Amino acid sequence: MLPFSIIFVWLFGLLSLGLIGGGAYLVWAWYRDSWVYDPFLDRVFFDPNIGLNWHTALLVAGITLLIWALAGGLLVRLSAALFHRGRPANGDPQHIRDGRAQRLERPDGTVLQVESYGPDDAPPIILTHGWGTNSTEWYYLKRQLGDRFRLIVWDLPGVGMSTRSETRDYSLETFAGHLDAVLRFAGKPAILLGHSIGGMTILTFCRLFPEALGSRVVGLALVHTTYVNPVRTARLAPILTALERPLIVPLLHLAIWLSPLVLLMNWLGYLNGMLHISNQQSGFAGTESWGQVEFVTRYNLYTSPAVLARGMFGMLRYDARPALPLITIPTLIVPGDRDPMCTPEASEYIHQHVGSSKLAPLAPAKHMGLMERNQEFAELVAAFAASAFQISVSPDQRLVAK
């Protein structure tokens, strides 16, 4: 979830409230007009007047809107069952945590949830998830690479099982400091891999801790991410940039002030199917399973909108361009060829300014390409990690999720 996503959060949220309000009003109007005065009996009685008339149309329209508002998602799922009959080779992802968990206390009062998968003596890869998700996003990679590498996943502050920041500081610089703590927890040189804001956190880490590159960090993997305020590198960037101050910033403030209302709108959007459609259009390129769409959509239901909005404010101030010339270690850059959130051009820019980088697009893929094309993504990461750690890998070895 990136800063301009707040426009759609409010748009679909208000539409969801409109469905409830409109349906309730139409049913009430039908009920109100069903009371008729009989001058002969000198009394008012209830006459539903059911038939092919405008009065009945009010009732039908009202009930239809209410059903859509509270159960439209069932129809979306039914249509998805018809058009998404296939299942990914590695199954649908699940929100499960079955690693070795640790809790890291930070100076700002945040307690980070850190989990390890794979052998303790294997080369470590630290995975930083995207904003609006949590470390369960790495479902596929944990199962595809957990037998050869020590995968260390962690929840950013305020999401998943990590506590909120007591200082309400959700800047990229603060996230980079937390990443440094997780790296020290790893205890040996590691690869840093990040998706979306995870990649932004890594590039901010490179700016703040350049001495770690080549000593504590042996490689970087930047997935569906950008080098500057994401508003500047999204599709329709000129329009979004023009809307940043007059629209995006006020909507972010509203999301903080009215966080319970936004969470309610998210739940309504889930029930009526709007959230599914929005996530499908922005995150997937057409080869996804419906289980993957459902998996991503559920993240919207459990994270505080106030936390997400503060993290988006952090992204509006983000600029990693000074860090790019500092990177001289192996770097894998993985864009989605159709990603509207962090366009391929943003990854190309990073590639051009990091001399030791390799560009490896996923296609077809959007912002959740690492999930939609999980097998291909895992093979890219495995080959890159083997090279960075100087591990020999059999060329015919194939990654299969357990």
MARDREN-99296 format. One record per residue (C-alpha): residue in three letters; z, x, y negated; residue number from 1. Coordinates in nm, 3 decimals. Each point is the difference from the previous one (the first is absolute). Layout:
BEGIN
<rec 'Ala' <Z X Y> NUM>,
...
***
This chain:
BEGIN
<rec 'Met' <0.000 0.000 0.000> 1>,
<rec 'Leu' <-0.117 0.152 -0.329> 2>,
<rec 'Pro' <0.078 -0.102 -0.362> 3>,
<rec 'Phe' <-0.299 -0.230 -0.048> 4>,
<rec 'Ser' <0.103 -0.189 0.317> 5>,
<rec 'Ile' <0.260 -0.176 -0.216> 6>,
<rec 'Ile' <-0.283 -0.208 -0.149> 7>,
<rec 'Phe' <-0.075 -0.148 0.342> 8>,
<rec 'Val' <0.368 -0.035 0.085> 9>,
<rec 'Trp' <0.046 -0.231 -0.298> 10>,
<rec 'Leu' <-0.340 -0.169 0.039> 11>,
<rec 'Phe' <0.048 -0.096 0.363> 12>,
<rec 'Gly' <0.368 -0.068 -0.058> 13>,
<rec 'Leu' <-0.068 -0.249 -0.278> 14>,
<rec 'Leu' <-0.273 -0.161 0.209> 15>,
<rec 'Ser' <0.252 -0.038 0.282> 16>,
<rec 'Leu' <0.249 -0.163 -0.234> 17>,
<rec 'Gly' <-0.285 -0.217 -0.131> 18>,
<rec 'Leu' <-0.074 -0.125 0.351> 19>,
<rec 'Ile' <0.362 -0.104 0.046> 20>,
<rec 'Gly' <0.030 -0.153 -0.346> 21>,
<rec 'Gly' <-0.339 -0.171 0.011> 22>,
<rec 'Gly' <0.060 -0.146 0.344> 23>,
<rec 'Ala' <0.346 -0.125 -0.092> 24>,
<rec 'Tyr' <-0.132 -0.156 -0.323> 25>,
<rec 'Leu' <-0.283 -0.185 0.176> 26>,
<rec 'Val' <0.235 -0.139 0.265> 27>,
<rec 'Trp' <0.245 -0.103 -0.273> 28>,
<rec 'Ala' <-0.283 -0.165 -0.200> 29>,
<rec 'Trp' <-0.103 -0.195 0.310> 30>,
<rec 'Tyr' <0.360 -0.106 0.061> 31>,
<rec 'Arg' <0.052 -0.092 -0.367> 32>,
<rec 'Asp' <-0.313 -0.218 -0.009> 33>,
<rec 'Ser' <0.089 -0.168 0.330> 34>,
<rec 'Trp' <0.270 -0.207 -0.166> 35>,
<rec 'Val' <-0.150 -0.332 -0.113> 36>,
<rec 'Tyr' <0.153 -0.280 -0.205> 37>,
<rec 'Asp' <-0.053 -0.349 0.138> 38>,
<rec 'Pro' <0.032 -0.250 -0.291> 39>,
<rec 'Phe' <0.029 -0.298 0.237> 40>,
<rec 'Leu' <0.296 0.147 0.187> 41>,
<rec 'Asp' <0.121 0.184 -0.311> 42>,
<rec 'Arg' <0.071 0.319 0.188> 43>,
<rec 'Val' <-0.139 0.346 0.066> 44>,
<rec 'Phe' <-0.101 0.088 0.353> 45>,
<rec 'Phe' <-0.153 0.304 0.174> 46>,
<rec 'Asp' <-0.369 -0.044 0.083> 47>,
<rec 'Pro' <-0.160 0.321 0.141> 48>,
<rec 'Asn' <-0.345 -0.163 -0.019> 49>,
<rec 'Ile' <-0.144 0.229 0.267> 50>,
<rec 'Gly' <-0.380 -0.016 0.020> 51>,
<rec 'Leu' <-0.321 0.147 -0.133> 52>,
<rec 'Asn' <0.113 0.012 -0.360> 53>,
<rec 'Trp' <0.105 0.240 -0.273> 54>,
<rec 'His' <0.365 -0.074 0.058> 55>,
<rec 'Thr' <-0.016 0.119 0.361> 56>,
<rec 'Ala' <-0.202 0.302 -0.108> 57>,
<rec 'Leu' <0.302 0.115 -0.204> 58>,
<rec 'Leu' <0.216 -0.005 0.314> 59>,
<rec 'Val' <-0.259 0.178 0.215> 60>,
<rec 'Ala' <-0.063 0.266 -0.263> 61>,
<rec 'Gly' <0.373 0.056 -0.053> 62>,
<rec 'Ile' <0.075 0.033 0.371> 63>,
<rec 'Thr' <-0.299 0.232 0.044> 64>,
<rec 'Leu' <0.124 0.232 -0.276> 65>,
<rec 'Leu' <0.352 0.004 0.144> 66>,
<rec 'Ile' <-0.129 0.079 0.349> 67>,
<rec 'Trp' <-0.214 0.279 -0.143> 68>,
<rec 'Ala' <0.294 0.134 -0.201> 69>,
<rec 'Leu' <0.239 0.009 0.295> 70>,
<rec 'Ala' <-0.225 0.044 0.303> 71>,
<rec 'Gly' <-0.343 0.110 -0.123> 72>,
<rec 'Gly' <0.062 0.336 0.161> 73>,
<rec 'Leu' <-0.029 -0.170 0.339> 74>,
<rec 'Leu' <-0.358 -0.096 -0.082> 75>,
<rec 'Val' <-0.070 0.354 -0.115> 76>,
<rec 'Arg' <0.139 0.129 0.329> 77>,
<rec 'Leu' <-0.208 -0.250 0.196> 78>,
<rec 'Ser' <-0.322 0.107 -0.173> 79>,
<rec 'Ala' <0.101 0.363 0.051> 80>,
<rec 'Ala' <0.041 -0.064 0.372> 81>,
<rec 'Leu' <-0.364 -0.110 0.008> 82>,
<rec 'Phe' <-0.142 0.289 -0.204> 83>,
<rec 'His' <0.239 0.283 0.102> 84>,
<rec 'Arg' <-0.011 -0.039 0.374> 85>,
<rec 'Gly' <0.004 0.371 0.073> 86>,
<rec 'Arg' <0.312 0.213 0.012> 87>,
<rec 'Pro' <0.023 0.366 -0.096> 88>,
<rec 'Ala' <-0.006 0.240 0.293> 89>,
<rec 'Asn' <0.356 0.103 -0.080> 90>,
<rec 'Gly' <0.136 -0.353 -0.044> 91>,
<rec 'Asp' <0.132 -0.172 -0.310> 92>,
<rec 'Pro' <0.267 0.184 -0.200> 93>,
<rec 'Gln' <0.364 -0.103 0.017> 94>,
<rec 'His' <0.289 0.036 -0.246> 95>,
<rec 'Ile' <0.213 0.207 0.235> 96>,
<rec 'Arg' <0.224 0.302 -0.049> 97>,
<rec 'Asp' <0.069 0.194 0.318> 98>,
<rec 'Gly' <0.039 0.355 -0.130> 99>,
<rec 'Arg' <0.304 0.219 -0.056> 100>,
<rec 'Ala' <0.146 -0.124 -0.328> 101>,
<rec 'Gln' <0.179 0.201 -0.267> 102>,
<rec 'Arg' <0.139 -0.101 -0.340> 103>,
<rec 'Leu' <-0.044 0.235 -0.294> 104>,
<rec 'Glu' <0.220 -0.053 -0.305> 105>,
<rec 'Arg' <-0.157 0.093 -0.332> 106>,
<rec 'Pro' <0.159 0.087 -0.336> 107>,
<rec 'Asp' <-0.122 -0.324 -0.161> 108>,
<rec 'Gly' <0.193 -0.205 0.255> 109>,
<rec 'Thr' <-0.304 -0.079 0.214> 110>,
<rec 'Val' <0.046 0.026 0.375> 111>,
<rec 'Leu' <-0.331 0.075 0.171> 112>,
<rec 'Gln' <-0.089 -0.119 0.349> 113>,
<rec 'Val' <-0.166 0.287 0.188> 114>,
<rec 'Glu' <-0.127 -0.030 0.357> 115>,
<rec 'Ser' <-0.139 0.264 0.235> 116>,
<rec 'Tyr' <-0.250 -0.050 0.282> 117>,
<rec 'Gly' <-0.115 0.255 0.254> 118>,
<rec 'Pro' <0.151 0.327 0.125> 119>,
<rec 'Asp' <0.252 0.164 -0.236> 120>,
<rec 'Asp' <-0.161 0.340 0.050> 121>,
<rec 'Ala' <-0.355 -0.122 -0.072> 122>,
<rec 'Pro' <-0.176 0.077 -0.332> 123>,
<rec 'Pro' <0.117 -0.257 -0.257> 124>,
<rec 'Ile' <-0.214 -0.242 -0.200> 125>,
<rec 'Ile' <0.178 -0.197 -0.273> 126>,
<rec 'Leu' <-0.152 -0.344 -0.061> 127>,
<rec 'Thr' <0.044 -0.181 -0.332> 128>,
<rec 'His' <-0.111 -0.364 0.000> 129>,
<rec 'Gly' <-0.176 -0.207 -0.266> 130>,
<rec 'Trp' <0.177 -0.214 -0.260> 131>,
<rec 'Gly' <0.085 -0.351 0.112> 132>,
<rec 'Thr' <0.016 0.104 0.367> 133>,
<rec 'Asn' <0.255 0.219 0.179> 134>,
<rec 'Ser' <0.006 0.264 0.271> 135>,
<rec 'Thr' <-0.094 -0.248 0.272> 136>,
<rec 'Glu' <-0.350 0.031 -0.149> 137>,
<rec 'Trp' <-0.038 0.308 0.221> 138>,
<rec 'Tyr' <0.013 -0.205 0.321> 139>,
<rec 'Tyr' <-0.326 0.135 0.140> 140>,
<rec 'Leu' <0.042 0.362 -0.103> 141>,
<rec 'Lys' <0.349 0.019 0.151> 142>,
<rec 'Arg' <-0.141 -0.103 0.335> 143>,
<rec 'Gln' <-0.318 0.203 -0.017> 144>,
<rec 'Leu' <0.149 0.332 -0.117> 145>,
<rec 'Gly' <0.365 -0.028 0.099> 146>,
<rec 'Asp' <-0.054 0.194 0.321> 147>,
<rec 'Arg' <-0.128 0.314 -0.178> 148>,
<rec 'Phe' <0.165 0.004 -0.341> 149>,
<rec 'Arg' <0.339 -0.078 -0.145> 150>,
<rec 'Leu' <-0.080 -0.291 -0.229> 151>,
<rec 'Ile' <0.260 -0.056 -0.272> 152>,
<rec 'Val' <-0.035 -0.335 -0.178> 153>,
<rec 'Trp' <0.215 -0.126 -0.285> 154>,
<rec 'Asp' <0.040 -0.308 -0.215> 155>,
<rec 'Leu' <-0.045 0.040 -0.373> 156>,
<rec 'Pro' <0.298 -0.122 -0.210> 157>,
<rec 'Gly' <0.052 -0.374 -0.007> 158>,
<rec 'Val' <-0.237 -0.080 0.287> 159>,
<rec 'Gly' <0.047 -0.018 0.373> 160>,
<rec 'Met' <0.347 0.126 0.092> 161>,
<rec 'Ser' <0.045 0.235 -0.297> 162>,
<rec 'Thr' <0.239 -0.127 -0.267> 163>,
<rec 'Arg' <-0.098 -0.069 -0.358> 164>,
<rec 'Ser' <0.037 0.263 -0.268> 165>,
<rec 'Glu' <0.326 -0.045 -0.192> 166>,
<rec 'Thr' <-0.175 0.141 -0.307> 167>,
<rec 'Arg' <-0.302 -0.233 0.043> 168>,
<rec 'Asp' <-0.219 0.311 -0.022> 169>,
<rec 'Tyr' <-0.313 -0.050 0.208> 170>,
<rec 'Ser' <-0.215 0.268 -0.161> 171>,
<rec 'Leu' <-0.233 0.222 0.200> 172>,
<rec 'Glu' <0.213 0.300 -0.103> 173>,
<rec 'Thr' <0.306 -0.159 0.162> 174>,
<rec 'Phe' <-0.198 -0.080 0.314> 175>,
<rec 'Ala' <-0.119 0.362 0.012> 176>,
<rec 'Gly' <0.363 0.114 -0.013> 177>,
<rec 'His' <0.080 -0.226 0.294> 178>,
<rec 'Leu' <-0.299 0.139 0.187> 179>,
<rec 'Asp' <0.138 0.351 -0.059> 180>,
<rec 'Ala' <0.327 -0.112 0.162> 181>,
<rec 'Val' <-0.187 -0.137 0.302> 182>,
<rec 'Leu' <-0.194 0.328 0.024> 183>,
<rec 'Arg' <0.326 0.194 0.003> 184>,
<rec 'Phe' <0.124 -0.236 0.269> 185>,
<rec 'Ala' <-0.303 0.099 0.213> 186>,
<rec 'Gly' <0.138 0.354 0.012> 187>,
<rec 'Lys' <-0.334 0.176 0.043> 188>,
<rec 'Pro' <-0.343 0.018 -0.170> 189>,
<rec 'Ala' <-0.170 -0.338 0.016> 190>,
<rec 'Ile' <-0.311 -0.195 -0.090> 191>,
<rec 'Leu' <0.044 -0.267 -0.266> 192>,
<rec 'Leu' <-0.207 -0.315 0.061> 193>,
<rec 'Gly' <0.001 -0.293 -0.241> 194>,
<rec 'His' <-0.175 -0.334 -0.038> 195>,
<rec 'Ser' <-0.067 -0.144 -0.348> 196>,
<rec 'Ile' <0.323 0.056 -0.198> 197>,
<rec 'Gly' <0.095 0.236 0.281> 198>,
<rec 'Gly' <-0.294 0.222 -0.099> 199>,
<rec 'Met' <0.102 -0.029 -0.366> 200>,
<rec 'Thr' <0.353 0.107 0.097> 201>,
<rec 'Ile' <-0.141 0.304 0.180> 202>,
<rec 'Leu' <-0.213 0.106 -0.297> 203>,
<rec 'Thr' <0.300 -0.043 -0.229> 204>,
<rec 'Phe' <0.200 0.213 0.245> 205>,
<rec 'Cys' <-0.267 0.269 -0.030> 206>,
<rec 'Arg' <0.040 -0.002 -0.379> 207>,
<rec 'Leu' <0.380 0.016 0.011> 208>,
<rec 'Phe' <0.043 0.234 0.299> 209>,
<rec 'Pro' <-0.307 0.229 0.002> 210>,
<rec 'Glu' <0.202 0.279 0.164> 211>,
<rec 'Ala' <0.028 -0.216 0.315> 212>,
<rec 'Leu' <-0.376 0.004 0.059> 213>,
<rec 'Gly' <-0.079 0.258 0.266> 214>,
<rec 'Ser' <0.365 0.061 0.087> 215>,
<rec 'Arg' <0.170 -0.331 0.081> 216>,
<rec 'Val' <-0.324 -0.200 -0.003> 217>,
<rec 'Val' <-0.297 0.114 0.210> 218>,
<rec 'Gly' <-0.239 -0.285 -0.075> 219>,
<rec 'Leu' <-0.055 -0.328 -0.185> 220>,
<rec 'Ala' <-0.168 -0.323 0.109> 221>,
<rec 'Leu' <-0.080 -0.246 -0.280> 222>,
<rec 'Val' <-0.103 -0.345 0.126> 223>,
<rec 'His' <-0.151 -0.278 -0.215> 224>,
<rec 'Thr' <0.162 0.138 -0.313> 225>,
<rec 'Thr' <-0.079 0.118 -0.352> 226>,
<rec 'Tyr' <0.080 0.278 -0.248> 227>,
<rec 'Val' <0.089 -0.207 -0.309> 228>,
<rec 'Asn' <0.125 -0.344 -0.107> 229>,
<rec 'Pro' <-0.167 -0.222 0.267> 230>,
<rec 'Val' <-0.119 -0.243 -0.266> 231>,
<rec 'Arg' <-0.243 0.273 -0.113> 232>,
<rec 'Thr' <-0.157 0.055 0.342> 233>,
<rec 'Ala' <-0.014 -0.352 0.144> 234>,
<rec 'Arg' <-0.311 -0.209 0.027> 235>,
<rec 'Leu' <-0.057 -0.173 -0.336> 236>,
<rec 'Ala' <0.208 0.275 -0.163> 237>,
<rec 'Pro' <-0.138 -0.063 -0.354> 238>,
<rec 'Ile' <0.110 -0.365 0.012> 239>,
<rec 'Leu' <0.336 0.078 0.159> 240>,
<rec 'Thr' <0.065 0.277 -0.252> 241>,
<rec 'Ala' <-0.066 -0.243 -0.284> 242>,
<rec 'Leu' <0.244 -0.245 0.162> 243>,
<rec 'Glu' <0.274 0.255 0.070> 244>,
<rec 'Arg' <0.203 -0.038 -0.321> 245>,
<rec 'Pro' <-0.063 -0.365 -0.088> 246>,
<rec 'Leu' <0.025 -0.142 0.355> 247>,
<rec 'Ile' <0.107 0.236 0.280> 248>,
<rec 'Val' <0.307 0.142 -0.177> 249>,
<rec 'Pro' <0.137 -0.342 -0.107> 250>,
<rec 'Leu' <-0.055 -0.138 0.350> 251>,
<rec 'Leu' <0.193 0.293 0.147> 252>,
<rec 'His' <0.289 -0.071 -0.236> 253>,
<rec 'Leu' <-0.009 -0.367 0.104> 254>,
<rec 'Ala' <0.007 0.100 0.367> 255>,
<rec 'Ile' <0.321 0.195 -0.069> 256>,
<rec 'Trp' <0.165 -0.277 -0.203> 257>,
<rec 'Leu' <-0.111 -0.280 0.233> 258>,
<rec 'Ser' <0.018 0.187 0.329> 259>,
<rec 'Pro' <0.141 -0.295 0.206> 260>,
<rec 'Leu' <-0.280 -0.225 -0.125> 261>,
<rec 'Val' <-0.265 0.258 0.092> 262>,
<rec 'Leu' <0.152 0.037 0.346> 263>,
<rec 'Leu' <-0.013 -0.379 0.039> 264>,
<rec 'Met' <-0.366 0.002 -0.106> 265>,
<rec 'Asn' <-0.068 0.272 0.259> 266>,
<rec 'Trp' <0.152 -0.217 0.272> 267>,
<rec 'Leu' <-0.209 -0.296 -0.112> 268>,
<rec 'Gly' <-0.309 0.222 -0.004> 269>,
<rec 'Tyr' <0.080 0.102 0.355> 270>,
<rec 'Leu' <0.044 -0.361 0.112> 271>,
<rec 'Asn' <-0.322 -0.123 -0.161> 272>,
<rec 'Gly' <-0.206 0.303 0.112> 273>,
<rec 'Met' <-0.090 0.138 -0.345> 274>,
<rec 'Leu' <0.184 0.325 0.064> 275>,
<rec 'His' <-0.187 0.053 0.325> 276>,
<rec 'Ile' <-0.335 -0.050 -0.169> 277>,
<rec 'Ser' <0.095 0.230 -0.290> 278>,
<rec 'Asn' <0.118 0.280 0.230> 279>,
<rec 'Gln' <-0.301 -0.039 0.224> 280>,
<rec 'Gln' <-0.242 0.031 -0.292> 281>,
<rec 'Ser' <0.170 0.298 -0.165> 282>,
<rec 'Gly' <0.116 0.189 0.308> 283>,
<rec 'Phe' <-0.256 -0.048 0.276> 284>,
<rec 'Ala' <-0.374 0.047 0.039> 285>,
<rec 'Gly' <-0.082 -0.253 0.271> 286>,
<rec 'Thr' <0.083 0.176 0.328> 287>,
<rec 'Glu' <0.373 -0.081 -0.011> 288>,
<rec 'Ser' <0.190 -0.226 0.236> 289>,
<rec 'Trp' <0.191 -0.299 -0.133> 290>,
<rec 'Gly' <0.319 0.160 0.130> 291>,
<rec 'Gln' <-0.056 0.290 -0.239> 292>,
<rec 'Val' <-0.043 -0.241 -0.293> 293>,
<rec 'Glu' <0.316 -0.186 0.100> 294>,
<rec 'Phe' <0.189 0.330 0.036> 295>,
<rec 'Val' <-0.089 0.112 -0.354> 296>,
<rec 'Thr' <0.061 -0.343 -0.153> 297>,
<rec 'Arg' <0.356 -0.021 0.130> 298>,
<rec 'Tyr' <0.097 0.296 -0.219> 299>,
<rec 'Asn' <-0.026 -0.232 -0.303> 300>,
<rec 'Leu' <0.291 -0.211 0.125> 301>,
<rec 'Tyr' <0.280 0.254 0.022> 302>,
<rec 'Thr' <-0.024 0.237 -0.295> 303>,
<rec 'Ser' <0.151 -0.075 -0.340> 304>,
<rec 'Pro' <-0.275 -0.071 -0.258> 305>,
<rec 'Ala' <0.221 0.172 -0.258> 306>,
<rec 'Val' <-0.003 0.321 0.205> 307>,
<rec 'Leu' <-0.375 -0.019 0.048> 308>,
<rec 'Ala' <-0.059 -0.060 -0.371> 309>,
<rec 'Arg' <0.213 0.300 -0.099> 310>,
<rec 'Gly' <-0.197 0.215 0.243> 311>,
<rec 'Met' <-0.322 -0.127 -0.158> 312>,
<rec 'Phe' <0.130 0.105 -0.341> 313>,
<rec 'Gly' <0.047 0.346 0.151> 314>,
<rec 'Met' <-0.366 0.002 0.107> 315>,
<rec 'Leu' <-0.114 -0.093 -0.352> 316>,
<rec 'Arg' <0.151 0.330 -0.119> 317>,
<rec 'Tyr' <-0.143 0.204 0.287> 318>,
<rec 'Asp' <-0.238 0.292 -0.059> 319>,
<rec 'Ala' <-0.041 0.271 0.265> 320>,
<rec 'Arg' <-0.296 0.182 -0.152> 321>,
<rec 'Pro' <0.215 0.304 -0.099> 322>,
<rec 'Ala' <0.104 0.034 0.365> 323>,
<rec 'Leu' <-0.347 0.018 0.153> 324>,
<rec 'Pro' <-0.075 0.366 -0.092> 325>,
<rec 'Leu' <0.338 0.098 0.151> 326>,
<rec 'Ile' <-0.100 -0.114 0.347> 327>,
<rec 'Thr' <-0.137 0.287 0.210> 328>,
<rec 'Ile' <0.112 -0.114 0.345> 329>,
<rec 'Pro' <-0.215 -0.204 0.243> 330>,
<rec 'Thr' <-0.040 -0.357 -0.127> 331>,
<rec 'Leu' <-0.153 -0.298 0.176> 332>,
<rec 'Ile' <-0.123 -0.281 -0.227> 333>,
<rec 'Val' <-0.068 -0.335 0.168> 334>,
<rec 'Pro' <-0.152 -0.277 -0.214> 335>,
<rec 'Gly' <-0.120 -0.341 0.110> 336>,
<rec 'Asp' <-0.368 -0.034 -0.080> 337>,
<rec 'Arg' <0.050 -0.355 -0.139> 338>,
<rec 'Asp' <0.354 0.032 -0.136> 339>,
<rec 'Pro' <0.030 -0.208 -0.321> 340>,
<rec 'Met' <0.357 0.118 -0.066> 341>,
<rec 'Cys' <-0.050 0.379 0.006> 342>,
<rec 'Thr' <-0.376 0.043 -0.007> 343>,
<rec 'Pro' <-0.182 0.277 0.190> 344>,
<rec 'Glu' <-0.084 0.160 -0.337> 345>,
<rec 'Ala' <0.371 0.075 -0.051> 346>,
<rec 'Ser' <0.010 0.190 0.329> 347>,
<rec 'Glu' <-0.321 0.180 -0.092> 348>,
<rec 'Tyr' <0.163 0.116 -0.324> 349>,
<rec 'Ile' <0.298 0.143 0.192> 350>,
<rec 'His' <-0.238 0.168 0.242> 351>,
<rec 'Gln' <-0.194 0.164 -0.282> 352>,
<rec 'His' <0.317 0.138 -0.162> 353>,
<rec 'Val' <0.179 0.118 0.317> 354>,
<rec 'Gly' <-0.196 0.291 0.136> 355>,
<rec 'Ser' <0.165 -0.002 0.343> 356>,
<rec 'Ser' <-0.068 -0.368 0.067> 357>,
<rec 'Lys' <-0.207 -0.192 0.250> 358>,
<rec 'Leu' <-0.134 -0.349 -0.074> 359>,
<rec 'Ala' <-0.010 -0.231 0.304> 360>,
<rec 'Pro' <-0.079 -0.364 -0.091> 361>,
<rec 'Leu' <0.075 -0.289 0.231> 362>,
<rec 'Ala' <-0.282 -0.255 0.026> 363>,
<rec 'Pro' <-0.002 -0.289 -0.023> 364>,
<rec 'Ala' <0.347 -0.002 -0.153> 365>,
<rec 'Lys' <0.199 -0.124 -0.296> 366>,
<rec 'His' <0.359 0.070 -0.105> 367>,
<rec 'Met' <0.142 -0.054 0.348> 368>,
<rec 'Gly' <-0.270 0.203 0.171> 369>,
<rec 'Leu' <0.263 0.218 0.166> 370>,
<rec 'Met' <0.102 -0.312 0.195> 371>,
<rec 'Glu' <-0.336 -0.170 0.045> 372>,
<rec 'Arg' <-0.157 0.325 0.125> 373>,
<rec 'Asn' <0.318 0.139 0.150> 374>,
<rec 'Gln' <-0.163 0.185 0.288> 375>,
<rec 'Glu' <-0.240 0.188 -0.224> 376>,
<rec 'Phe' <0.276 0.068 -0.252> 377>,
<rec 'Ala' <0.234 0.140 0.267> 378>,
<rec 'Glu' <-0.271 0.233 0.127> 379>,
<rec 'Leu' <-0.061 0.129 -0.354> 380>,
<rec 'Val' <0.371 0.065 -0.051> 381>,
<rec 'Ala' <0.039 0.163 0.341> 382>,
<rec 'Ala' <-0.290 0.239 -0.056> 383>,
<rec 'Phe' <0.120 0.086 -0.350> 384>,
<rec 'Ala' <0.361 0.056 0.114> 385>,
<rec 'Ala' <-0.114 0.217 0.292> 386>,
<rec 'Ser' <-0.196 0.216 -0.242> 387>,
<rec 'Ala' <0.280 0.020 -0.259> 388>,
<rec 'Phe' <0.262 0.084 0.263> 389>,
<rec 'Gln' <-0.249 0.220 0.189> 390>,
<rec 'Ile' <0.041 -0.197 0.321> 391>,
<rec 'Ser' <-0.276 -0.001 0.258> 392>,
<rec 'Val' <-0.118 -0.349 0.100> 393>,
<rec 'Ser' <-0.233 -0.077 0.287> 394>,
<rec 'Pro' <-0.329 -0.122 -0.151> 395>,
<rec 'Asp' <-0.023 -0.286 0.252> 396>,
<rec 'Gln' <0.358 -0.114 -0.056> 397>,
<rec 'Arg' <0.011 -0.361 -0.113> 398>,
<rec 'Leu' <0.281 -0.179 -0.176> 399>,
<rec 'Val' <0.114 -0.320 0.161> 400>,
<rec 'Ala' <0.296 -0.203 -0.124> 401>,
<rec 'Lys' <0.281 -0.048 0.246> 402>,
***
